[in-house]
Amino acid sequence: MPTFRKESALLDPVRGSLRRHGYHRQRPEVQFFEYSMDLYAYAPTKKTTTAVELKLRRWMRGFQQALIYQLCADFVYLALPMCAAERVDRPLLAKHGLGLIGIHPEPRCIVLLKARQSTVVMPSYRDFYVRLMQEKCP
């Protein structure tokens, strides 16, 4: 069974999965202060935003980054290859409202833990990114 060798290989499966859920406006590598969100997406019909942090294995580092992204996105997910996602501390993510996506090499995504809507989102940050998403996306 093939495995993911680069974090960038995780992007397309996640983008496709989000697109199927109405997130038609997407941008990879969106700057948030000194961090770079791997994917930021906006669903115009739902008027919701989602940020995704991709990691090959170091999920705790991804967890720390994802916590910060709750300031600018309605929902935040950590996405890893399935073999790494199975080792993530799901109760810890759930405690903080973060979601978890496992990615199979086929590739396909499975939401292993649904994110809760962020309670710390800052409207000014979120609105800035919504405006960015409404511009022409790459």
N, C-alpha and C positions, 0 to 999 in steps of 0.2 A: 504494500500500500504506500503510495507516495506521501511525502510529508512536506510541510511548508518550510522553505529555507529562508525566505525573506518576509519581513513584516508587510511589505507592500503587496505581497500575494494574497493577503487577507482582505484587502480593500474591495476588490471587485465582488466577491460573494456578499459582503456586508452591504455594499451599495445596492446590489440587486434585491436583496431581502428588504431593505428599507423602501426601495422604489415600489415593491409589491404592496407595501403598507401605506402608500400615499405620500411618501417623502420624495417628491419629484425634484425638489431643489436641493442640490448637494454640492458641497465643496470639500475637497481634501485639503489637509494641511492648513487649517485656519488658525491664525495667530490669536492667542488670548494672553496678553501681557507677555511674559517670557516663555510661555508654553505654546505648543503647536498641537491643536486638536487634530487627530488623524482624520476625522470626518465630522462635519457639521451638516445637518440636514433640516429642511423645513417642509412641512406638509401644509400647503396652502388651504386645502379644504378643512383640515382639522385645526389649523392655526397653531400648530405645536412644533417645537424644535427638539432635536435629538443630537447629542454629541456622542461620539464613539472613540474610545481609546483602544488601539490595536496593540497586542503584545504577542510575541512568540512563546514566551515562557515566564518572564519575571512579572507575575501578576501583581505582586505587592506594589511595585513601582507604578504600574498601571492604575491600581486602586487609588494611590495617592494623587495621581494626576486627575483621575475621574472625579474625585471629591471636589477639586477646584472648578471643574467644568460645570458643576451644579449651579454656579453663580450666573451662568449665561445660557443655560439650556433647560428646557422643561423636563427632559428625560436624559439620563446618561447611562451608557453601557460600556462594559469592558468586554472586548471580543478577543478570543484566543482559539488556537487549534483545539479540537475536542480533547485530545490527550492531555493538554495543559489545563483546559477549563475544568476537567474533572477533579483537579487538585486544588481548585480555588475554594477558599473559605466562604461558602455561600451565606451562612448566617451573618458574617461580617458585612458582606455587601448588602444584604437585606436590611440590616440594622441602619445602614446609611442611605437606603433608597436606591442603590445602584443596581443595574441589571447586568446579566451575564449572557453572552452569546458564545456558543460553541460552534466551531467551523470544521466541517468534515472535508477531507481532501477532494471529494467528488467535483466541485465544491458545493456544499449547501450549509445553511445556517440553521441552528436551532436555538431558540430562546430558552435558556436553562433557568433563568430567573428574570422575571419581568421587573423593569424599573418602576419606581413610584415617582409621581410628579415632584419635582424639586420644591422644597419649602424655603430655600434660601436664594432662589433665582432673583437677580437684581434686574428690575424692569429696564433700566437704561442700558445695561449690557445686552440683554436679550433683544431689545428693540433694535440696537445697532446691528446685530447679526441677522435679524429678520430683514432689515433693509438691504443688507448685503446679499441675502439669498434672493431677494426680489430683483436684483440686478441680473444681467446675463451671467449664467453660471458656466464654468468650464466643462 
